[in-house]
Amino acid sequence: MNQALRGLYAITPEPADDDRDLLAKVAEAIAGGARLIQYRAKGLTPERRHAEAAALLALCRRADVPLIINDDIELALAVGASGVHLGRDDADPATARARLRADAIIGVSCYDRLDLALAAARAGADYCAFGSFYPSTVKPHAVRPTPSLLTRARAQLSVPLVAIGGITPQNGRLLIAAGADWLAVITGVFAAPDITAAARAYSQLFEPGARPTEFP
């Protein structure tokens, strides 16, 4: 993963009944500046997940935006996605790397634990994700680290850091100042009445001059 890249990491909501609606929403997020897309779909049939992932990959390739598959190494392999995101109960980064391409993007959820991030980086993870930093409707009972975790992680890790959980364009500034390279967002983008405008509001936080110089 190119560590020079940073920005909005848009994670898909649970798909609507019409998968074309999902594609349209992701296209709008990319138009607003999303630079990384994750396909996250729980409880769907394998056939539908494969079809949606393949369609999203085609869309992302046209826009030159990587597509990451949540929790499913085999699906990422089957469709040729850019990489996979691993959670607490998934395989380790080394196993995912052996199954996927050598240049695949391997991300790992580290919740509120720096030790998990250090271990993931040693195992070959390309980025480490922390959160939920703020109350989240997607995972209301998730652990709640403070932004200072990003500062400590930034001092000890060279891989990009992803912040997730209840992030808005207002509180996202604090997370970037604390050390986040990426802001991962679901509801704040895809539940917005204007998805492109919402994505642009997050993306603009990463423009020169928008990043605060200090973390309070």
HELIX and SHEET records of a PDB file:
HELIX    1   1 ASP A   19  ALA A   31  1                                  13    
HELIX    2   2 PRO A   46  ALA A   63  1                                  18    
HELIX    3   3 ILE A   73  VAL A   79  1                                   7    
HELIX    4   4 PRO A   93  ARG A   99  1                                   7    
HELIX    5   5 LEU A  114  ARG A  122  1                                   9    
HELIX    6   6 SER A  148  GLN A  156  1                                   9    
HELIX    7   7 GLY A  172  ALA A  178  1                                   7    
HELIX    8   8 THR A  187  PHE A  190  1                                   4    
HELIX    9   9 ILE A  195  SER A  203  1                                   9    
HELIX   10  10 GLN A  204  PHE A  206  5                                   3    
SHEET    1   A 9 GLY A   7  ILE A  11  0                                        
SHEET    2   A 9 LEU A  36  TYR A  39  1                                        
SHEET    3   A 9 LEU A  67  ASN A  70  1                                        
SHEET    4   A 9 GLY A  83  LEU A  86  1                                        
SHEET    5   A 9 ILE A 105  TYR A 111  1                                        
SHEET    6   A 9 TYR A 127  PHE A 130  1                                        
SHEET    7   A 9 LEU A 161  ILE A 164  1                                        
SHEET    8   A 9 TRP A 182  VAL A 185  1                                        
SHEET    9   A 9 GLY A   7  ILE A  11  1                                        
END                                                                             
